[in-house]
């Protein structure tokens, strides 16, 4: 909450990204093919859980917060 208050106070408002934007971010981070995407909520926080198949055949799970 303090970080969000600082963002607003500093003139920068956090915005909620779309699932497509989260997928693009996960693909860049894990460098692979997206297998699945889930939208999850934990209390008031929303995030995307994305499974990515890497080039070496491993499955990585990347969690991307919706608010950035």
C-alpha positions in Angstrom: 0.0 0.0 0.0 2.8 2.4 0.8 4.3 1.9 -2.7 0.9 2.6 -4.3 0.7 5.8 -2.2 4.1 6.8 -3.3 3.3 6.2 -6.9 0.1 8.4 -6.7 2.0 11.1 -4.7 4.7 11.1 -7.3 2.3 11.6 -10.1 2.7 8.0 -11.4 -0.5 5.9 -11.0 -0.3 2.2 -11.1 -2.3 0.5 -13.8 -3.7 -2.9 -14.2 -2.1 -4.8 -17.1 -4.1 -7.2 -19.3 -3.5 -11.0 -19.4 -1.9 -10.5 -22.9 0.6 -8.0 -21.5 1.4 -10.4 -18.7 1.9 -13.2 -21.2 4.3 -11.0 -23.2 6.3 -10.2 -20.1 6.5 -13.8 -19.0 7.6 -14.9 -22.5 10.4 -12.3 -22.4 11.4 -13.4 -18.9 11.4 -17.2 -19.5 12.2 -17.2 -23.2 9.8 -19.9 -24.2 6.3 -20.9 -25.3 3.3 -20.1 -23.1 1.3 -23.2 -22.1 -1.3 -21.7 -19.9 -2.5 -18.5 -18.1 -4.5 -18.2 -14.9 -5.8 -15.1 -13.3 -5.7 -15.4 -9.5 -6.7 -13.1 -6.7 -5.2 -13.1 -3.2 -7.2 -10.8 -1.1 -7.3 -7.5 -3.1 -4.2 -8.4 -5.1 -4.6 -9.8 -8.6 -1.9 -11.6 -10.5 -1.3 -13.9 -13.5 0.2 -17.3 -13.1 1.8 -18.3 -16.4 3.3 -21.6 -17.3 6.1 -21.4 -19.9 7.9 -24.3 -21.7 11.5 -23.2 -22.1 13.7 -24.1 -25.0 15.5 -26.7 -22.9 12.2 -28.5 -22.3 11.5 -27.4 -18.7 8.3 -25.9 -17.5 8.7 -22.6 -15.6 5.9 -20.9 -13.7 6.1 -17.1 -13.9 3.9 -14.9 -11.6 3.2 -11.4 -12.9 1.3 -8.9 -10.7 -1.6 -7.3 -12.5 -0.9 -3.9 -11.0 2.3 -2.3 -12.3 
